[in-house]
Structures are given as structure tokens and as C-alpha cells.
Amino acid sequence: MIKDKAIYFLFLEGDYNATEKNYFKNFQNRKNDYTLKFIPTHNSEPESMMKYAKKRLAANGYNKDNDQVFLLVDVDNDTKRNEIIRKNLQVKAKKNKYKYIFSNPCFELRFLNHFKFTLKQYSNQDELIADLKKYIPNYSKNLEVFGLLIDEIKVAIVNSKNQLKNKNSDVPATPGTLVFELISLLHYLK
């Protein structure tokens, strides 16, 4: 009997979030035992994203025994949002076997971690993107950058883990990103 490939559902903030999709689709092109399925959530609030995921999974062939669900969320240095996530949503996500992949302030921290380690307290994503442009001068949202980053994936994983050392939460304070958890899974299952 041939085993079905696992489906890794990636629920993305907003209507058309090409930044994350452009990055992760490159892992789909590898010979692997999984399929990536990208689903925009039309929302950026973590709780609404989870509710939307629940509705959409059945219609997309979700098998809770074989598949995995990831919700990619930018925390945006929002203290109130961070607290809601920490107190309420992590428990609900674990109960549903979902995994939130948080970035604070934004996903682009993942890109910057390929080039350097930083603990700089970014006040917003524009400030972080200005730092990223020191390494990718023409960077803009939705630009395909995977080819520039692939050789430094291990560096980015180490930098991401080091940012989270001594932090006692699954929701990173700034700066911090949990994207490395998903990358580790995808990269090493190729």
C-alpha cells in the first residue's frame, strides 16, 4: 500500500500574502514526503485565523492523523495581541493540533536572520525592512528572495533559536520568530 503524502496546511494572514508563500513554495519543489497547501485567511487576527482554518480544513482534505496545520502570524509588537495569544490561543491551537508560527515584529525577521544575529528592538516592520535592505538592497514585500537565502538556512535557524533563548513564551518578544520550527521540519524532510 502506498502511503499518502502528508499535507502541511499553511494558513497565511490576509488575502494575498505572497511574501511567505514565495518563500515556502521553494520547499515544495524538493523531492519530499509532503505537500504544502497555502490558504489565505482573509484576516490577520490569530483567533479569526484559527476559526477560518477549522472551517476550511474539511473542504481541503485534512487528515488529522497524517497532516499538519500551521498558522503564520506577525505579532507586530502589539502587546495586547501578544497577551491574548499567550493566554488563550496557544491552548486552543494545541487542542486542535495546530501550530502557530509567530514572528515579531514580522516575517522578514526570518530573512534578516540569514545574514546576521540581532536582538535589536524593532519598533515596526519598516524599521526591520530598512535593516534587511542593507543585505538585499532591492527588497520589497512579495519579492522572491529564496535564491539569495538558501545557502544560509542553517545560519538563520541558529540565529532564530538564539533570539528566543531565555524567553519563556511561545510568542516571541521582539525580535523573535518561530519560522525556524517549520523550516527545520520542511528542510530536513526533503
C-alpha positions in Angstrom: 0.0 0.0 0.0 1.3 3.4 -1.0 1.3 5.9 1.9 -0.4 9.2 1.1 1.9 12.3 1.3 1.2 14.4 4.4 -0.3 17.7 3.6 1.1 20.7 5.5 -1.5 23.4 5.5 -0.1 26.9 5.8 -2.7 29.4 6.7 -1.4 32.9 5.8 -2.5 36.3 7.1 -4.6 38.4 4.8 -6.0 37.9 1.3 -2.9 37.6 -0.8 0.3 37.1 1.2 2.9 36.4 -1.3 5.9 37.0 1.0 5.5 33.8 3.0 4.1 31.8 0.0 7.0 32.8 -2.2 9.5 31.6 0.4 7.8 28.4 1.4 6.8 27.3 -2.1 10.5 26.6 -2.7 10.4 23.7 -0.3 7.5 22.2 -2.2 9.8 21.9 -5.3 12.0 19.5 -3.4 11.6 15.7 -3.5 9.8 15.1 -0.2 7.1 13.2 1.6 4.7 16.1 2.0 2.7 18.6 0.0 2.3 22.2 1.0 -1.1 23.8 0.7 -1.3 27.6 1.1 -4.6 29.0 2.3 -5.1 32.8 2.7 -7.2 33.5 5.7 -8.6 36.9 4.7 -7.7 38.1 8.2 -4.7 38.9 10.4 -6.2 38.3 13.8 -4.9 35.0 15.2 -8.2 33.8 16.7 -10.1 34.5 13.4 -7.4 32.7 11.5 -7.9 29.6 13.7 -11.7 29.7 13.2 -11.2 30.1 9.5 -8.8 27.2 9.4 -11.3 24.9 11.2 -13.9 25.7 8.5 -11.5 25.2 5.6 -9.7 22.1 6.6 -12.5 19.6 5.9 -13.0 21.1 2.5 -9.3 20.7 1.7 -8.9 17.0 2.5 -7.5 17.4 6.0 -6.5 14.1 7.7 -5.8 14.8 11.4 -3.7 11.6 11.6 -1.3 12.4 8.8 -1.5 16.2 8.1 -0.2 19.2 10.0 -1.6 22.7 10.3 0.4 25.9 10.7 -0.9 29.4 11.1 1.7 32.1 10.2 1.1 35.3 12.2 3.0 38.6 12.6 2.7 39.9 16.1 3.7 43.4 15.1 4.9 44.4 18.5 1.3 44.5 19.7 1.5 43.9 23.5 -2.3 43.4 23.8 -2.3 40.9 20.9 0.7 39.1 22.3 -1.1 38.7 25.7 -4.3 37.4 24.1 -2.3 34.9 22.1 -0.3 33.8 25.1 -3.3 33.4 27.4 -6.0 32.0 25.2 -4.9 30.8 21.7 -2.0 28.6 22.4 -4.1 26.1 24.4 -6.8 26.1 21.7 -4.2 25.6 19.0 -2.7 22.6 20.8 -6.1 21.1 21.4 -6.8 21.2 17.7 -3.3 20.0 16.8 -2.5 23.3 15.1 0.8 25.2 15.4 1.1 29.0 15.4 4.3 30.2 13.8 4.8 33.7 15.2 7.2 36.4 14.0 7.7 39.6 16.0 7.6 42.1 14.5 7.2 40.4 11.1 8.1 37.5 8.8 11.0 39.5 7.3 13.0 38.9 10.5 13.4 35.3 9.1 15.1 36.8 6.1 17.4 39.1 8.2 18.4 36.1 10.3 20.1 34.6 7.2 22.6 37.5 7.3 23.0 38.4 11.0 22.0 37.8 14.6 20.2 40.7 16.1 18.4 41.5 19.4 17.5 45.0 18.2 14.1 46.0 19.4 12.4 47.0 16.1 9.5 49.4 16.7 7.8 48.3 13.4 8.3 46.3 10.3 9.5 49.3 8.3 12.5 49.6 10.6 13.3 46.0 10.3 13.0 46.1 6.5 15.4 49.0 6.4 18.0 46.8 8.1 17.2 43.9 5.7 17.8 46.3 2.8 21.5 46.5 3.8 21.7 42.9 2.7 19.0 42.8 0.0 19.0 46.5 -1.3 16.1 46.0 -3.7 13.9 44.2 -1.1 10.2 44.9 -1.2 7.2 42.9 0.1 6.5 39.8 -2.1 9.9 39.9 -3.7 11.2 36.3 -4.4 14.3 36.1 -2.3 14.7 32.4 -1.6 17.7 32.0 -4.0 19.6 34.6 -2.0 18.9 32.9 1.3 19.1 29.1 0.6 22.8 28.8 1.4 22.4 30.3 4.9 19.3 28.4 6.1 21.3 26.8 8.9 22.6 30.2 10.0 19.1 31.6 10.1 17.9 28.6 12.2 20.7 29.2 14.7 20.1 32.9 14.8 16.4 32.4 15.4 17.0 29.9 18.2 19.4 32.3 19.9 16.9 35.2 19.7 14.5 33.0 21.7 16.9 31.9 24.4 15.8 32.9 27.9 12.4 33.9 26.7 9.6 32.0 28.5 6.9 32.1 25.9 5.8 30.5 22.6 5.0 34.0 21.4 8.3 35.8 20.8 9.0 39.2 22.2 10.7 41.5 19.7 12.8 40.4 17.9 11.9 36.7 17.5 10.5 34.3 15.1 9.3 30.7 15.3 9.6 30.2 11.5 12.7 28.1 12.1 10.5 25.3 13.5 8.6 25.0 10.3 11.8 25.4 8.2 13.5 22.7 10.2 10.6 20.3 9.5 10.5 21.1 5.8 14.2 21.3 5.1 15.2 18.1 6.8 12.3 16.0 5.5 13.3 16.7 1.9 
